[in-house]
Amino acid sequence: MNQLAKQLNQTLGPMAEMLSPAGKRLYFPYEGILGQGTEAKKCAINATIGMAFEEDGSPLVMKCFADRMNLDTKAFLYVGSFGLPALRETWKNLQIKKNPSLKRVSYSDPVVTNALTHGLRIAAELFAGRGDTVVIPDLFWDNYTLIFGEACGCALETFNTFKNGAFDADALKQALLGKGDKKILILNFPNNPTGYTATLEEAPKIVAAVKAAADAGKKVVVVLDDAYFGLVYEKGVHGESLFADFATLHGNVLAVKLDGSTKEDYVWGLRVGFISFGFKGATAEQLKALEAKAAGDVRSCVSNITSIGQHMVLGALSDKDYGKQKREKYAVLKKRYMTIRKILKAHPEYAESFEVMPFNSGYFMCVKPIGVDAEKVRRRLIEKYSTGTVVLSGLIRLAFSTVPCEKLPTLFANVAAAVKDLRA
Ligand SMILES: Cc1ncc(COP(=O)(O)O)c(C=O)c1O
């Protein structure tokens, strides 16, 4: 059991006996991303949080959303546990437009969730029973532990993410072929924390790894966490979701797609996401059954999702300027990505202080300090350099989504200097 959970249970004393098994396991991850973000709040450079800010430090928000703060009063009505029908239809059409391979796939209509975290929790509750194994790359978003491990009682098994600078599809295959008949695989591209998306070459290997497990008789639920969809900055990267591949792969494979406006439309607090399902040979009736399962889970948990948020997303997606504004915001993040590439090229000496992990997309990138502990570097960065970062899985995560271009050179210089200080 996690140490933080143990402490909470100790504080509760005999009352802890009242807790359910999940209640006993749960804790608030003060030491994870959120706690580290709080410690960095006053820093001159704050590269901790998974949101995005403009070059002047204001929230990066699209006008087509901001203009909808004054909604029609119908936005106060219930919208039902499946979500606003027009929004579900609009989102599905948009997904098919952005992922042309979905045209050939018969998959469910999306059910609206309270953004992606809730979608993950629904996926966990529908597919991941106590004792089931969840397979994830060893560089993963820490909330998967809380959702699948602590709340739902699954065992988490990690596999090596990178080998020689590429996604380690062999390690994935071995993990899937390991002990146990049923596996829940979570794939997250663009990835948090690494900012990596599989390349066009790697994507088929990932799909082949799952097929090999399915051929060997394993039942595999593939959960695609597409939170950062669309934010790909390099050619040769697999820009589409892998959902279409898994939804048509094999009778032993069921694909779950989680996506939403949070990160890709820059509305973190709005809380509108979607869960969709597909599997090879699925009938319309079977897909409706999965939708009903998801909506039943919504009903049992929060009844229905913010009507105000859903109306706002529907309005924004239908706005004639949505596409243009989205491209403008993408350009802000891509410029930062390109700036980082230039900085790293101009400073080969940084390679003595840290290794740059593969990155090509999303909000983040990671560096691995050489010869010193990442957590010590993080602390040094706050104390001496007024620079906030996050440590996950022994890496320092830098959220360039929050740091204006002009501060990026200082950010990297500070990381290199902090490593050197600790080595001295
Ligand atoms: C990989 C990943 N998935 C899901 C989420 C959760 O997103 P939401 O705010 O939509 O719940 C995050 C948020 O940081 C994330 O990084």
The ligand as an ORCA input file, in Angstrom:
! r2SCAN-3c Opt
* xyz 0 1
  C      -2.002     11.870    -20.517
  C      -3.136     12.567    -19.866
  N      -4.344     12.015    -19.922
  C      -5.395     12.591    -19.341
  C      -5.264     13.780    -18.653
  C      -6.461     14.359    -17.967
  O      -7.108     15.281    -18.712
  P      -8.470     15.947    -18.247
  O      -8.104     17.257    -17.631
  O      -9.241     16.064    -19.505
  O      -9.124     15.053    -17.261
  C      -4.011     14.399    -18.557
  C      -3.842     15.630    -17.798
  O      -2.789     16.073    -17.432
  C      -2.925     13.770    -19.194
  O      -1.701     14.313    -19.160
*
